[in-house]
Amino acid sequence: MESVKVKRLEMDVSLPTSEFLRLLHFYSGRGLDLVQAARPLPPQLSVADLKPESKARIFREVGIVFQFYLPHPHEHALVTSQSREVLEKIVSGFVK
């Protein structure tokens, strides 16, 4: 039997925050591009395909609260949000 190596696998998964947190151990050690939304996202929406100049407006329209991007372990992460309150809450989780 031959070994299979997957170089790039991409999928969209929609699940409640509580379920994501329960499965978080599965995602550790892998790259992650996550959006958290206040309601289910339209099935045709592809966040990766949004133009930078449209992103903020579309995030507001569809209820995206924040986006978290970590390309792979040991890289710099990027968190974006329209809400200063959300960003401050995220940052406070890292400040001891």
N, C-alpha and C positions, 0 to 999 in steps of 0.2 A: 504494500500500500504506500502510495506517495504522500509526502507531507504537503500540506496546503498552508501557504503563507498569505495572509491578507494584508495588503499594504494600506489601503484606504477603504474604509467602510463608512458610509454615511446613511443616516436614517432620521426621520422625524418621529418622535415619540411624544404622545400627549398623556400626561398622568397627573393626578393630584399631588400637591406638595408633600403630603404625608407619605405617599407611596414612593416618591422620588427619594425622600430622606431614608426610608427603609431600605432602598436599593443602592444607596450611595456607595457602599463598599464595592459594588460591582463596577462603578465608574472610576474609582480612584486608580491612578496609574495610567489613565488614558486621556486623550484630549476630550474637551467638552465645550460645546457651544450651546448655551442654555438661555431660553427666555422664560420669564415667569409672567403670566398674564392673569388678569382679574376674571377672565371668562374664556371659554374655548375659542381658539383661533380659527379663522376661516380656512377650510381645507386647501384652498388654492394658494394661500400665502406662503412664500418662501423668503424668510428673513435674509438669507444669504444673498438673494438677488435684488434686494432693495437698493436703490440709489441713495448715496449719503444725503443728498438734499431733500429726499422724501421720507427718510427714516423716522425723524421725530414726529412728523404729522401722522404717519401710518401707525406708529407705536401708540400714539394717543387715541386714534380712531378705533383700533382693535383691542385696546386695553392692556397692552404690554407694560408691565410695571418696571422691569429691568432686564438687561441682557448681561450674561456672564460668559466670557470667552477665555478658555485656557487651551492653547494649541496642543500642548502635551506637557507631561511632568517636567518640572524644573525650568519652565519658561515663565515669563511675566503674564499675569492675568489682566484682563480688562473688564471693568464693570461700568455699564452705562445705564442711566435712568433719567427720566424727565423730572423726577422728584428729588429735591435736595434732602428731604426727610428720609427717603429710602436709602440714599447714598450714605447719609450720616449714620443710620442704623447699621448698615453693612460695615462701615469703617469702625464703628464702636465695638463690633464683635472681634476685631483684631487688636484693639488697643487694650493693654492690660493695666 
